[in-house]
Structures are given as structure tokens and as C-alpha cells.
Amino acid sequence: MKIYHNPNNYAERRRQEYPDIGDQLDAVFKLAQHMRETGQKLPPDVGKWVDECAAVKQKYPAAK
């Protein structure tokens, strides 16, 4: 019996190498927060998301 590797299974290979989803979301949060702080208008749902994330980060600050 032969086992063949499917070189076209890019989705699984990408999934394995991408950063953790929490790290990705934190980067997107920081980008949106930066955009807001520099005067760029965010869509209402994005602004609400930034506010909710900021509240959680304030409630549970990172250890120094």
C-alpha cells in the first residue's frame, strides 16, 4: 500500500503555519484601535468591537 502526500492541500498547510487565531485577532484589534486614534472613521460594528475588546483588556491587564 502506498500513501501519497497531496501537495495541493494548501488550506491545511497554511492553517498549521499561521499564527494563533487569538494573536491574529489581537493584531487586527490593535490596527483598528490605531486607525481610530489617528482620526479615521471606523464602521459602527468595528467601533463597537474595538470598544468591547478594549473593555476586556482594561478589566484584565497584561502582566508586566
N, C-alpha and C positions, 0 to 999 in steps of 0.2 A: 504494500500500500504506500502510495506517495502522497505527501502533504505539500500543497503548493501555497506559497505566500501570494496574496492578491496585492500587487503593487498599486492598484487603483483605489484601495481603501483609504483615501486621504482623510476622510472625516474622522475616523478613529485615531489615526496617527496624529492629526492636529490636536484632537481632544487630549491626548496623552501629553502633548508638549506645551499646550497653552498654560499660562499662569492660572493659579487657583481662581475660581469664579468670584470669590469674595474679594481678592486682590484686584481683579478687573473692575468690579463694581465700585470699589473704593477709588480707583483711578478716575472713573467716569464721574463720580461724585465730586472729586477734587477739581476736575475740569469745569463742571457746571458751576461749582461754587466760585471758582476763579472768574469765569465769564460774568457772573452776576456782580462780583466785586469790582470788576472793571467797567461796569455800566452797560453790559449787554443784556438785552431783554430775553428772558427765558420763557418758553411756553408755560402756561399756568400749571399743567401737570408736572412738568420738570421742576418748576419752582417749589411746588408742594413737596415733591420727593426730596429735594435738597433740604428743605426745612425739617422734614421728618428725620432724615439721616443726621442732620446737624444736632437735633434734639437728643437723639440716641448717643451720639458721640460726646455730647456735653454731659449727659447722665452717667456715662461710663467712660471717663477719660482714659487715654492710654497711659500706661505706667511709664515713668521717666527714668 
